[in-house]
Each structure stands twice: as C-alpha cells, then as structure tokens.
Amino acid sequence: QVQLVESGGGLVQTGGSLRLSCAASGSVFSINVMGWYRQAPGKQRELVAIITPGGGTNYADSVKGRFTISRDYAKVYLQMNSLKPEDTAIYYCYYQSEGYQYWGQGTQVTVSS
C-alpha cells in the first residue's frame, strides 16, 4: 500500500500562484510515475501533469507554460503560475508503480476572478 498526502491548495486571485506538494509513503518503489489530476464540478477527472522517474514530463495543453511539475524521489510538486478561474478544481496526487495506482485525498484550488 502507498499513502499519498497532499498540501498547498487554497484560494487565490486570477494571475496568482500556488504550489502543491504530495508525499508518498509506505511501499514506495523507486520506479514509479507520479503526477497530478484535477476534477472540476460537473466534469470528469483530467490529467494535469505527470513525471517519470527519469524526469520526463507530460502536461495538459491547458496548463503548458503555466504549471511546472517536479519531484524528489517520493515527493511530487506542482508549481502553478498565472492561475485562471478555469483552473478551479480539486487536485489529486497520483502514483503508479508495478501496475498499481494510488490517489491522494485531494486538495481544493479555487481561483477567483
């Protein structure tokens, strides 16, 4: 089992910044993919960004150039700049390894216009 604990969400004005953090604990393998998904009210959960053990990244088109994902072994971070109201959602940390997927409890990000 892997436990994911997120932090860093909150309320910010349009154009502001937030940094999300997620720490994985438990049966963490060195080879894993970590990342962030989000779910806005009435919408499906969508990929925001993922990062591989080697540092390879993949971003949703809607956040390219504004968000940056990084990691430090079992921790993953999401630096969010130039936030827009449409970024408002619950952000979930994601961990995948050995065919298993785990999710954090989610952290709310609200961007006011």
trRosetta pair geometry for C-beta under 8 A, 3 or more apart (Angstrom, degrees):
i j d omega theta_ij theta_ji phi_ij phi_ji
1 26 5.0 -82 100 -177 70 147
1 27 6.0 101 50 15 37 110
1 102 7.9 112 -167 -101 59 135
2 24 5.6 -12 -175 -164 111 104
2 25 7.2 147 -159 73 62 35
2 26 4.6 -173 -114 71 38 124
2 27 5.9 -95 -66 60 75 72
2 28 6.0 98 -120 -80 109 69
2 95 5.5 -107 122 96 149 148
2 97 7.8 99 -43 36 153 115
2 100 7.5 139 8 116 118 126
2 102 4.5 -135 75 -12 109 167
3 24 7.1 148 77 -155 48 51
3 25 5.0 -22 61 64 99 88
3 26 5.0 116 6 -24 82 124
3 102 7.7 -113 -89 175 16 144
4 22 5.6 -1 -172 -174 99 109
4 23 7.3 160 -150 78 51 41
4 24 5.5 -19 -97 -97 75 71
4 93 4.6 -161 169 93 133 124
4 94 7.9 15 -112 -71 170 11
4 95 5.8 -174 -72 -11 126 122
4 102 5.8 152 -19 128 118 111
4 103 6.7 -112 45 144 140 21
4 104 3.7 -99 111 -77 115 84
4 105 7.8 -177 89 -7 87 65
5 22 6.9 160 79 -151 41 58
5 23 5.2 -15 58 56 95 90
5 25 7.5 11 1 7 107 110
5 104 6.7 156 -90 -134 11 112
5 105 7.8 9 -121 13 50 104
6 9 7.3 42 137 -21 114 106
6 20 6.4 -15 -165 -173 102 102
6 21 6.9 152 -155 85 53 51
6 22 4.8 -19 -97 -97 73 86
6 91 7.2 179 -170 99 153 91
6 92 7.6 -119 -46 -139 154 34
6 93 4.9 -176 -74 -19 108 119
6 104 4.5 93 -27 159 110 155
6 105 6.8 -143 26 50 107 75
6 106 6.9 -53 42 172 149 4
6 107 4.4 -133 122 -26 126 120
7 20 7.3 159 84 -156 41 59
7 21 5.1 -13 61 60 88 98
7 22 7.7 171 20 -78 64 44
7 107 6.7 155 -115 -97 14 152
8 18 6.2 130 156 169 94 96
8 19 5.3 -93 -158 97 138 57
8 20 4.2 178 81 -112 131 41
8 21 5.1 118 -27 9 131 77
8 107 6.5 70 60 138 64 161
9 18 7.0 42 -129 174 34 146
9 20 6.5 31 -62 -102 67 100
9 91 6.4 177 -89 36 115 112
9 107 3.4 -178 -21 151 129 102
9 108 4.9 125 152 66 144 44
9 109 4.9 -113 -142 -66 93 67
10 18 6.2 -179 47 -119 94 130
10 108 7.6 89 -69 92 16 79
10 109 7.0 10 45 -118 38 57
10 110 7.4 -87 135 37 33 83
11 110 4.7 -19 -107 73 73 108
11 111 8.0 168 -157 -84 52 26
11 112 6.6 32 -174 -22 97 110
12 16 3.7 -141 171 89 113 140
12 17 7.1 -140 -164 51 156 21
12 18 5.5 -141 -25 -48 149 107
12 83 5.7 69 95 58 125 153
12 109 7.7 -23 20 -166 107 83
12 110 7.4 149 25 84 61 58
12 111 5.8 -24 75 -110 83 69
12 112 7.3 -169 93 18 32 82
13 16 4.9 103 59 -25 65 123
13 111 7.3 63 176 -163 13 68
13 112 5.4 -45 -110 66 57 93
14 83 6.6 -135 -135 95 39 75
14 84 6.2 34 -136 -124 92 42
14 85 6.2 -32 -86 -40 107 79
14 111 5.9 86 -83 167 58 104
14 112 6.8 -103 -26 89 77 48
14 113 5.4 41 -37 -121 130 47
15 82 6.0 -22 -134 -134 49 51
15 83 6.7 -58 20 51 9 66
16 83 5.3 -30 67 35 68 116
16 111 7.3 -173 48 -130 101 91
17 79 7.2 -7 -169 -177 111 79
17 80 6.2 162 -154 91 61 62
17 81 4.8 -10 -104 -106 104 62
17 82 7.7 21 -79 -14 80 37
17 83 6.7 170 -89 -18 30 106
18 80 4.9 -2 60 58 79 112
18 83 6.7 43 7 -58 97 144
18 109 6.2 -173 66 -130 161 112
19 77 6.4 -9 -176 -171 97 105
19 78 7.0 165 -157 82 50 51
19 79 5.2 -12 -109 -106 88 65
19 80 7.1 -172 -83 21 37 74
20 36 6.7 93 88 -105 145 143
20 77 6.7 157 85 -159 58 52
20 78 4.3 3 53 52 106 101
20 80 7.0 47 -6 -12 97 113
20 91 5.9 -86 -104 111 162 149
20 93 7.9 -166 150 -71 120 95
20 107 6.4 163 -131 68 112 140
20 109 7.6 -65 -66 -67 121 125
21 75 6.6 -13 -168 -172 92 108
21 76 7.7 154 -157 84 47 45
21 77 5.4 -15 -103 -106 67 80
22 34 7.2 -176 89 -178 126 123
22 36 7.6 174 -14 -82 142 90
22 75 6.6 159 83 -156 53 60
22 76 4.9 -11 60 59 106 87
22 77 7.5 -170 22 -77 73 38
22 93 3.5 142 -127 -111 153 145
22 104 5.9 -109 -134 -54 119 149
23 74 6.6 50 -163 123 64 91
23 75 5.0 -19 -103 -103 68 90
24 28 5.0 119 124 -101 114 126
24 32 7.9 -116 98 105 174 160
24 34 7.0 -121 -32 -103 135 130
24 74 4.3 -118 63 -176 96 93
24 75 7.1 -156 15 -76 77 41
24 76 7.8 47 -20 -3 105 95
24 93 7.9 -159 -66 148 86 132
24 95 5.4 106 -104 -92 136 150
24 102 7.8 110 -129 83 108 138
25 28 6.7 -67 -135 -32 17 121
25 74 7.1 94 -74 153 47 140
28 32 7.0 -77 -167 -13 76 154
28 74 4.8 13 -177 -113 162 125
28 95 7.9 -74 -120 -168 87 144
28 97 7.7 96 -158 23 49 159
29 32 5.4 130 74 -49 86 105
29 97 4.5 175 50 163 120 148
29 98 6.1 108 -6 -24 159 112
30 53 6.8 70 150 -130 68 141
30 73 7.7 -50 -129 -148 72 89
31 53 5.5 -71 -128 -31 52 154
31 97 6.2 134 97 -138 65 106
32 53 6.5 100 45 -63 48 102
32 95 6.0 -2 171 -168 131 86
32 96 6.2 158 -165 79 79 46
32 97 3.6 -49 -104 -69 93 118
33 50 5.7 16 173 180 108 119
33 51 7.2 166 -158 80 68 39
33 52 5.6 -32 -107 -105 86 60
33 53 7.5 -86 -78 -27 51 73
33 94 7.8 -19 115 119 87 99
33 95 7.5 154 83 -156 54 40
33 96 4.6 -9 57 59 98 102
33 97 7.2 171 19 -66 63 68
34 50 7.0 168 94 -153 32 73
34 51 6.0 -18 68 60 78 88
34 71 5.8 123 60 -105 129 135
34 76 4.1 -158 130 -54 132 144
34 93 7.2 -15 -169 -174 96 90
34 94 6.5 152 -160 86 48 64
34 95 5.3 -8 -105 -102 80 69
34 96 7.7 -173 -75 22 39 68
35 47 7.2 -4 139 -151 140 89
35 48 7.1 172 164 65 97 80
35 49 5.6 -153 -154 104 100 52
35 50 3.1 -51 -75 -105 148 66
35 51 6.1 153 -83 11 82 65
35 69 6.6 -8 -128 -146 73 155
35 76 6.7 -109 -75 175 21 159
35 93 7.7 157 89 -157 33 52
35 94 4.8 -19 66 61 77 112
36 48 4.3 -39 102 61 97 125
36 49 5.5 23 45 50 97 78
36 50 7.6 -162 26 -75 52 53
36 69 6.8 -159 10 -103 109 119
36 76 7.3 -167 -44 127 88 126
36 78 5.0 6 -25 -63 157 147
36 91 5.7 -8 -168 -173 113 103
36 92 6.9 146 -156 75 59 46
36 93 6.3 -35 -99 -103 69 47
36 94 6.6 -174 -83 11 17 97
37 45 5.1 39 154 173 128 103
37 46 6.3 168 -160 84 86 30
37 47 5.7 -53 -107 -102 83 38
37 48 5.9 175 -113 0 23 89
37 91 7.4 160 85 -156 40 55
37 92 4.8 -18 65 62 89 101
37 94 5.6 71 -9 -41 101 129
37 103 8.0 -48 41 -126 122 107
38 45 7.0 175 91 -150 25 67
38 46 6.2 -23 62 60 73 80
38 48 5.2 69 -9 -53 102 119
38 87 7.8 -40 169 -168 172 62
38 89 3.9 78 172 109 112 143
38 90 6.5 159 -154 79 68 43
38 91 4.8 -28 -97 -99 92 65
38 92 6.9 172 -88 14 36 76
38 109 7.6 -51 -127 38 128 121
39 43 6.4 -176 -163 85 63 84
39 44 7.0 -84 -125 149 93 25
39 45 4.2 -42 -76 -93 107 71
39 46 7.3 141 -86 11 55 68
39 89 5.7 155 70 -171 28 109
39 90 5.3 -16 59 57 86 94
39 92 7.1 30 -2 -11 101 116
39 106 7.9 -48 37 -124 107 132
40 43 4.4 30 65 34 90 127
40 86 7.8 -38 -88 -169 156 59
40 88 6.3 81 -121 96 104 71
40 89 4.2 -73 -72 -97 69 98
40 90 7.9 172 -82 16 31 66
43 46 7.3 -33 141 -18 115 112
43 89 7.9 -62 62 -113 124 116
45 92 7.0 -16 -145 25 126 136
46 60 6.5 63 144 -99 111 146
47 50 6.7 -48 -158 -26 114 103
47 58 7.5 -19 158 114 137 106
47 60 5.5 160 99 -64 79 101
48 59 7.4 -25 155 -147 50 67
48 60 5.6 -63 -133 2 32 120
48 63 5.9 35 -163 4 79 160
48 67 6.7 -65 169 123 103 169
48 78 6.9 25 120 -135 135 147
48 91 7.0 -4 -18 -135 157 100
49 57 6.4 -8 -171 -168 102 101
49 58 6.7 167 -149 85 56 51
49 59 4.7 -8 -102 -105 94 71
49 60 6.9 -97 -58 3 63 78
49 63 6.7 -97 -48 91 105 139
49 67 6.0 -151 -32 119 140 125
49 69 4.0 -171 129 -37 134 135
49 78 6.4 147 50 -117 127 108
50 57 7.0 166 85 -149 49 55
50 58 5.2 1 51 52 91 97
50 69 7.1 135 106 124 2 172
50 94 7.1 -54 -104 79 98 126
51 55 6.6 -22 -171 -143 103 32
51 56 6.9 157 -154 80 54 45
51 57 5.1 -16 -100 -98 78 79
51 69 4.9 -160 -42 125 118 121
51 70 7.0 107 -85 -123 168 15
51 71 5.1 -175 99 -18 141 122
51 76 6.5 168 43 -133 122 114
52 55 6.7 -38 70 33 78 19
52 56 4.2 13 29 50 121 96
52 57 7.7 -134 10 -64 78 38
55 71 7.7 -152 -102 43 62 104
57 69 5.6 158 -133 61 121 112
59 63 5.5 -123 -178 81 109 96
59 64 4.8 134 104 -82 134 76
59 67 6.5 162 -138 74 124 105
59 69 7.4 -177 -84 -1 93 114
60 63 5.1 64 67 18 92 101
60 64 7.3 -140 90 -33 44 80
61 64 5.8 -36 -149 -2 36 118
62 86 7.5 -100 -177 117 133 123
63 66 5.4 -106 -166 62 60 102
63 67 4.1 -7 168 14 117 123
63 80 7.7 -61 -151 -124 118 89
63 87 7.6 95 -96 -109 101 109
64 67 7.7 -52 -79 42 18 83
66 80 6.9 23 140 -159 92 61
66 81 5.3 -145 -168 72 67 75
66 82 4.6 -103 -131 61 109 108
66 83 7.6 138 170 -75 128 41
67 78 6.1 -11 -169 -173 111 93
67 79 6.7 156 -157 83 55 56
67 80 5.1 -11 -106 -106 90 67
67 81 7.2 -178 -80 26 40 69
68 78 7.4 158 79 -156 44 47
68 79 4.5 -6 57 56 95 107
68 81 7.8 26 0 2 96 106
69 76 6.8 -7 -169 -176 97 100
69 77 7.0 156 -155 83 49 56
69 78 5.5 -16 -100 -102 73 72
69 79 7.9 -160 -73 23 27 72
70 76 7.4 166 88 -155 40 57
70 77 4.9 -12 62 58 87 104
70 79 7.3 27 5 -7 108 105
71 75 6.4 161 -157 89 64 54
71 76 4.6 -23 -101 -103 92 71
71 77 7.0 -177 -82 15 40 75
72 75 4.7 -5 60 60 89 105
72 77 7.7 37 -1 -13 95 109
76 93 6.6 146 64 -144 118 105
78 91 7.3 -133 59 179 154 146
80 83 5.7 54 143 -78 108 101
80 87 6.9 139 -172 -179 135 150
80 109 7.4 28 57 -148 169 152
83 87 5.1 -105 -157 51 84 150
83 109 7.7 -130 -143 168 138 118
83 111 4.6 -152 144 -109 114 134
84 87 5.1 113 59 -10 68 100
84 111 6.1 90 103 120 21 157
85 88 5.9 -19 -178 -14 53 115
85 111 5.0 -150 -99 97 36 102
85 112 7.1 16 -100 -159 92 11
85 113 4.8 -14 -63 -61 133 98
86 111 7.8 -35 33 62 32 132
87 109 6.4 -56 134 121 93 126
87 111 5.2 60 62 -7 97 143
88 109 6.4 -153 -129 105 42 74
88 110 5.1 35 -130 -129 103 50
88 111 5.1 -129 -60 29 86 81
89 109 6.1 6 57 57 59 97
90 106 4.3 11 171 -174 114 125
90 107 7.0 148 -159 67 68 25
90 108 5.5 -38 -102 -94 72 61
90 109 7.6 154 -108 18 22 73
91 106 6.6 143 70 -152 37 67
91 107 5.4 -29 62 63 91 81
91 108 7.7 158 15 -103 78 11
91 109 5.4 42 -17 -7 117 118
92 103 5.3 -12 177 -163 124 102
92 104 5.5 176 -161 57 66 86
92 105 7.9 -156 -123 82 84 16
92 106 4.9 -34 -85 -91 81 77
93 103 7.0 139 78 -163 59 49
93 104 3.6 56 43 -10 99 130
94 101 7.0 -25 -163 -163 90 96
94 102 7.4 149 -157 80 44 55
94 103 6.1 -13 -101 -105 65 67
94 104 7.7 -92 -51 2 38 87
95 101 7.1 149 82 -156 54 48
95 102 4.5 -11 60 58 103 101
95 103 7.9 -160 24 -69 76 28
96 100 7.0 178 -146 88 55 47
96 101 5.0 -13 -99 -101 87 74
96 102 7.6 -173 -73 21 44 68
97 100 6.3 -17 68 56 59 87
103 106 7.9 8 159 -50 105 80
104 107 7.5 -17 122 -19 131 88
